[in-house]
Amino acid sequence: MPHYFSEDNDTLKSNPKEIAFSVNDTNLKFNTDIGVFSKGSLDRGTKVLLDNLIVEDSDKKILDLGCGYGVIGIYVAKKYELDVNMVDINKRAIELTKKNIDLNNVNAIVFESDGFSNVTDKYDLIVMNPPIRAGKKVYYQFFEDSVNFLKEEGRLLLVINKKHGAMSAIKFLKTIYLSVEIVGKNKGFNVISCKKVLTIWQVYDIILNCQNMRFFAVLRLFQQ
């Protein structure tokens, strides 16, 4: 049966409507329909993600992976006026996003892609609210693939609820990225930032921790 993470949901009946809301003093409005994620309102996970989204000076090109009807990408394009790409496997979501780009008077590119299958560029920032209902096998593959589509100092930013496996996701992400940290929390949702490279302060902390471990190891020897 078609659902929001499938290609054939454009076969579902249609009942379009327009919704509007404000995120961080940015007014947004969207066309939504049956067969897309959170069609009636801004979902709590995305709200927590956007509340903890920090766009850095080096962020020029951004990918909204699994864009739905375009909330994250359109918010970023409107608030920060950056180069935004949006992708989704859901044909109905793609068509809605195209309309919503015009509705919000922003510039962005949207195209159909199953994960990164049709993505060719590299990005400073990839943002995603993983499709939990699609299953861990699907969105863990997105985690694994994402590192190949980031610039050298780029980062992946995602949100996942603790009850949906945030801690196990962090453990898996640490097998891919050098730096993985929780940058925001609210009502069970964790916003996780992943980077390919470590900051100078993270390197310093590692060195300091290693020195402390050596110190306590030597101290134990003297105590024996």
C-alpha positions as CSV (number, residue, x, y, z in Angstrom):
1,M,0.0,0.0,0.0
2,P,1.4,3.5,-0.9
3,H,2.6,5.6,2.0
4,Y,4.6,8.8,2.3
5,F,7.9,7.0,1.6
6,S,7.1,5.4,-1.7
7,E,7.1,6.2,-5.4
8,D,3.5,5.3,-6.2
9,N,1.6,7.4,-3.7
10,D,0.4,9.7,-6.5
11,T,-2.2,6.9,-7.1
12,L,-3.8,7.8,-3.8
13,K,-6.9,10.0,-3.8
14,S,-6.2,13.7,-3.5
15,N,-7.6,16.2,-1.0
16,P,-5.3,19.2,-1.2
17,K,-5.3,22.0,1.3
18,E,-3.2,25.0,2.3
19,I,-1.6,25.3,5.8
20,A,0.4,28.2,7.3
21,F,2.7,28.6,10.3
22,S,5.6,30.6,11.5
23,V,9.1,29.2,12.5
24,N,11.5,31.5,14.2
25,D,9.7,34.6,13.0
26,T,9.7,33.3,9.4
27,N,6.1,33.0,8.0
28,L,5.5,30.0,5.8
29,K,2.6,28.5,3.9
30,F,2.3,25.2,2.1
31,N,0.1,23.2,-0.1
32,T,-0.3,19.7,1.3
33,D,-2.2,16.5,0.4
34,I,-3.0,12.9,1.3
35,G,0.1,10.7,1.0
36,V,2.7,13.1,2.3
37,F,4.3,13.2,5.8
38,S,2.5,15.4,8.4
39,K,0.1,16.9,5.9
40,G,-2.0,18.8,8.5
41,S,0.7,20.7,10.4
42,L,4.4,21.2,11.1
43,D,5.5,18.0,12.9
44,R,7.3,18.3,16.2
45,G,10.5,16.7,15.1
46,T,11.0,19.1,12.3
47,K,10.2,22.1,14.6
48,V,12.9,20.9,17.0
49,L,15.3,20.5,14.2
50,L,14.7,24.0,12.8
51,D,14.9,25.5,16.3
52,N,18.4,24.1,16.6
53,L,19.6,24.7,13.0
54,I,22.6,27.0,12.9
55,V,23.7,28.1,9.5
56,E,27.4,28.9,9.5
57,D,29.1,31.5,7.3
58,S,30.7,28.6,5.3
59,D,27.3,27.1,4.5
60,K,26.5,28.0,0.9
61,K,24.9,24.9,-0.6
62,I,22.4,22.8,1.3
63,L,20.5,19.6,0.7
64,D,17.1,18.8,2.2
65,L,17.0,15.0,2.0
66,G,13.5,13.5,2.1
67,C,12.0,17.0,1.7
68,G,8.3,16.0,1.9
69,Y,6.3,19.1,0.8
70,G,9.3,21.3,1.4
71,V,9.3,22.6,4.9
72,I,13.0,22.5,5.8
73,G,14.4,23.5,2.4
74,I,11.9,26.3,1.9
75,Y,12.5,27.6,5.5
76,V,16.3,27.7,4.8
77,A,15.9,29.3,1.4
78,K,13.6,32.0,2.8
79,K,15.4,32.8,6.1
80,Y,19.0,32.5,4.8
81,E,18.7,32.9,1.0
82,L,21.1,30.0,0.4
83,D,21.5,27.6,-2.6
84,V,19.0,24.9,-1.6
85,N,18.4,21.5,-3.3
86,M,15.5,19.3,-2.1
87,V,14.9,15.6,-3.0
88,D,12.3,13.0,-2.2
89,I,11.2,9.6,-3.5
90,N,7.5,10.6,-3.2
91,K,6.2,12.0,-6.5
92,R,3.3,13.8,-4.9
93,A,5.7,15.5,-2.4
94,I,7.9,16.7,-5.3
95,E,4.9,18.3,-7.1
96,L,3.8,19.9,-3.9
97,T,7.3,21.2,-3.2
98,K,7.5,22.8,-6.6
99,K,4.2,24.7,-5.9
100,N,5.4,25.6,-2.4
101,I,8.6,27.1,-3.7
102,D,6.5,29.5,-5.8
103,L,4.0,30.0,-3.0
104,N,6.7,31.2,-0.6
105,N,8.6,33.2,-3.3
106,V,11.9,31.5,-2.8
107,N,14.6,30.0,-5.2
108,A,15.3,26.3,-4.8
109,I,15.8,23.2,-6.9
110,V,13.7,20.1,-6.2
111,F,14.0,16.7,-8.0
112,E,13.0,13.1,-7.4
113,S,15.6,10.8,-5.8
114,D,15.5,7.6,-3.8
115,G,17.9,8.8,-1.1
116,F,21.0,9.9,-2.9
117,S,20.4,7.9,-6.1
118,N,20.0,11.0,-8.3
119,V,22.2,13.4,-6.3
120,T,25.5,14.4,-7.9
121,D,26.6,17.5,-6.0
122,K,28.5,17.9,-2.8
123,Y,27.0,20.1,0.0
124,D,28.1,22.2,3.0
125,L,25.1,20.9,4.9
126,I,22.7,18.0,4.5
127,V,19.5,18.2,6.7
128,M,17.1,15.4,7.2
129,N,14.2,14.2,9.4
130,P,14.6,10.5,8.7
131,P,11.7,8.4,7.4
132,I,11.3,6.3,10.5
133,R,8.4,4.3,9.1
134,A,10.5,3.2,6.2
135,G,12.7,1.2,8.6
136,K,16.2,1.4,10.0
137,K,17.7,-0.4,7.0
138,V,16.5,2.4,4.7
139,Y,17.5,5.5,6.8
140,Y,20.8,3.9,8.0
141,Q,21.8,3.6,4.4
142,F,21.1,7.4,4.1
143,F,23.4,8.0,7.0
144,E,26.1,5.9,5.4
145,D,25.7,7.5,2.0
146,S,25.6,11.1,3.2
147,V,29.3,11.3,4.0
148,N,30.0,10.9,0.2
149,F,27.9,14.0,-0.6
150,L,29.4,16.4,1.9
151,K,32.3,18.8,1.2
152,E,35.4,18.2,3.3
153,E,34.2,20.4,6.2
154,G,30.5,19.8,5.6
155,R,28.1,18.3,8.1
156,L,24.9,16.2,8.4
157,L,22.2,17.5,10.7
158,L,19.2,15.3,11.6
159,V,16.5,14.8,14.2
160,I,15.4,11.5,15.7
161,N,13.3,10.7,18.8
162,K,14.8,8.8,21.7
163,K,12.0,6.2,21.5
164,H,12.8,5.7,17.8
165,G,16.4,4.8,18.5
166,A,18.3,8.1,18.8
167,M,21.0,6.5,20.9
168,S,21.6,3.5,18.6
169,A,21.6,5.9,15.6
170,I,24.3,8.0,17.3
171,K,26.4,4.8,17.8
172,F,26.0,3.9,14.2
173,L,26.8,7.4,13.0
174,K,30.1,7.3,15.0
175,T,31.2,4.5,12.7
176,I,30.9,6.9,9.8
177,Y,31.8,10.4,11.1
178,L,34.7,11.6,13.2
179,S,32.5,14.1,15.1
180,V,28.9,13.2,16.3
181,E,27.2,15.3,18.9
182,I,23.8,16.2,20.2
183,V,23.2,19.9,19.6
184,G,19.6,20.2,20.8
185,K,16.9,18.3,22.7
186,N,13.2,18.8,23.3
187,K,10.5,16.4,24.3
188,G,12.4,13.3,23.4
189,F,13.7,14.6,20.1
190,N,17.5,14.8,19.6
191,V,19.1,17.0,17.0
192,I,22.4,15.4,16.0
193,S,25.3,17.0,14.1
194,C,27.8,14.9,12.3
195,K,31.1,16.1,10.8
196,K,33.8,14.5,8.7
197,V,36.5,16.4,10.5
198,L,37.2,17.3,14.1
199,T,37.5,20.9,15.3
200,I,40.7,22.0,17.0
201,W,38.9,21.9,20.4
202,Q,37.7,18.3,19.8
203,V,41.3,17.3,19.0
204,Y,42.4,19.0,22.2
205,D,39.9,17.2,24.3
206,I,41.0,13.9,22.8
207,I,44.6,14.6,23.6
208,L,43.7,15.8,27.1
209,N,41.7,12.7,27.8
210,C,44.5,10.5,26.5
211,Q,46.9,12.3,28.8
212,N,44.5,11.8,31.8
213,M,44.2,8.1,31.0
214,R,48.0,7.7,30.9
215,F,48.3,9.6,34.2
216,F,45.8,7.3,36.0
217,A,47.4,4.2,34.4
218,V,50.8,5.3,35.8
219,L,49.2,6.1,39.2
220,R,47.7,2.6,39.4
221,L,51.2,1.1,38.7
222,F,52.6,3.0,41.7
223,Q,49.7,1.9,43.9
224,Q,50.4,-1.8,43.2
